[in-house]
Amino acid sequence: MQTLQKLSNRLFYLPPYQKTDRPILAAIVGDNQTLLIDAGNSTNHAKQFKEQLASYHVTGDILALTHWHWDHVFGLSEMNMPSISNFMTYEKINELQRFSWEDKDLDERVKAGIEIPFCANAIILELGSKRELTIPDPTIIFETKIKLNIGGVTCFIEQVGGDHSSDSNLIYIQEEKTLFLGDCLYANMYAEKWHYTIEKMCKLLDKIENYDAEIYFLSHHPAPLTKDEFASFFSLLKTSAILTEKHKGELEEIATEMSSYFQRQLTEDDLEIIRYFVNGYK
């Protein structure tokens, strides 16, 4: 289903799997400890990651969560190691611990707007018919930023928020010039219309810009982005935010000026980004 990728002696990642919404999982190998990034969306996902790491003689020692959503935390019990989260993630996991994941209860939460159909369907596909879950508490809780030295490698974890989830962290691996962004640059899916808001996006982009990276990971993108690839995505988001404000959420006017600015015809992906901003503006 997924095959572990080795980018360097320090950096491994397991690609995402769209059908059941599995995000990227990663391992940062220090001289003294190995940091894992995210716990996966099930015990099977976590097991697969650990087994493939073992083929490279890599074992995780500590785990950092990018945010609280189910696909990033349901594998925590299988990971069975100390985990790091911010206070907001910790509190949201406490809420998840009280939920039942059976069909009837999932359906009720979808109707109430607490869960979305996309996630409910993915949970059913990933977990099958038996869905008794144990989600342990994170063990190391920080407020806004924490720095780890795992031996020859320095890792910064910063809560940056964003529309997708207000508890989102980014994780920066200084020596590898690698930035893990989790889902923070994705839209707010827990709304009537998926959307971005100008203020949250601009604040988020300002924070990301402070990090000197050459490799960028977004949790549900199939492969990491190069510096140039990420710069293009960054520019698309920033320009969309600016033009949405300028044209007061008028999609056609935004699209026309953006096409002129980039001197190309906009793709459907470009237009989707603009629509998310328009949805958040109106």
Secondary structure as UniProt FT lines:
FT   STRAND          5..6
FT   STRAND          11..14
FT   TURN            18..21
FT   STRAND          25..29
FT   STRAND          34..37
FT   HELIX           43..54
FT   TURN            55..57
FT   STRAND          62..64
FT   HELIX           70..73
FT   TURN            74..75
FT   HELIX           76..79
FT   STRAND          83..86
FT   HELIX           87..96
FT   TURN            97..98
FT   HELIX           103..112
FT   HELIX           117..127
FT   STRAND          140..142
FT   STRAND          145..149
FT   STRAND          154..159
FT   TURN            166..167
FT   STRAND          169..173
FT   TURN            174..177
FT   STRAND          178..180
FT   TURN            182..185
FT   HELIX           198..208
FT   TURN            209..210
FT   STRAND          215..217
FT   TURN            219..220
FT   STRAND          225..226
FT   HELIX           227..246
FT   TURN            247..249
FT   HELIX           251..262
FT   HELIX           268..281
//
